[in-house]
């Protein structure tokens, strides 16, 4: 069958076409051609089931994959004159990524609906999907992926908050509606007819963010988890009952994760896959923390949020996880522990298009 002639443009949510100039510069063509093989290579590796083997061989360290955009249906991108080429590139990457997700989720052993999940898996999922009936959307929240700000936006949309800048401590339960609040037939209706989205983040950066926040700042986590981690993994502290739990090392945290069942982990370090089940739920859009501003703007426009509702800016006290910071922490962990840890989060890397971290001895010397 001959290929169909493609129009030079991107459809808006309204259905109109935003046209681009047909001519493309040589540099743009080279950039596009550089993107496709690397992502396609990653997709083929995932689809063939050879990912874990390649972790052992260290072969994926050089695979570069662009940030994820969406899953399931094609996303209608809003184009600006200044970044039309970037949006076209995003659509190319998105299509490859969608094929990867369809390939993996199409396997017989993967869940194909919410009702094919185990009771524990379904409970976790439904308790992490927030509902807005007025704007007809479902948002699956992932802790440490800007979920507090999304909850703030949802409270503004429901009228519980006047605006996103109101100075109030975030209550993660009050004035929010969860999909778990509804009976099965109403859950089915919303899953079938509402716009569904989630946001993801580079898996190791998310873990590091949780570690720094919970064990460096939150006393309740230090007492509940920190003290137990130190008793388990620090020599000479097994019977110490006076541990504060405020000096857990990142290696100790990683060792703790290795011994935890992913389906029963605390939500702040539970794998994204287990929280939002992207094979059981066909999300219309999967945004990226790395492109939070533009992706959040798209979602707000897509769900028809009023013009005055915007996504909040990051707080002044926020400590970003930079590439340098992540490199430093990962390189403090013995490689044998990281090799055991990566398989626990392998679906977060593969489904959402994140390259595996390079933690070879040579790389960590720099």
Secondary structure, DSSP 8 states (H G I E B T S, - for coil): -------SEEE-TTS-EEE--S---HHHHHHHHHHHHHHHHHHHHHHTT-HHHHHHHTTTTT---------SS-------GGGHHHHHHHHHHHHHHHHHHHHHHTSTTS--SGGGS-HHHHHHHHTTEEEETTTTEEEE--TTSSHHHHHHHHHHHHTSSS-TT------SSTT--BGGGS-HHHHHHHHHHSEEEEEE--HHHHHHHHHHHHHHT-HHHIIIIIHHHHHHHSTT-TT-S--------HHHHHHHHHTS-GGGS-TTTS-HHHHH-TTTS--SEEEEGGGHHHHHHHHHHHTT--TT-------TT-----HHHHHHHHTTS-HHHHHHHHGGGHHHHHHHT-------HHHHT-
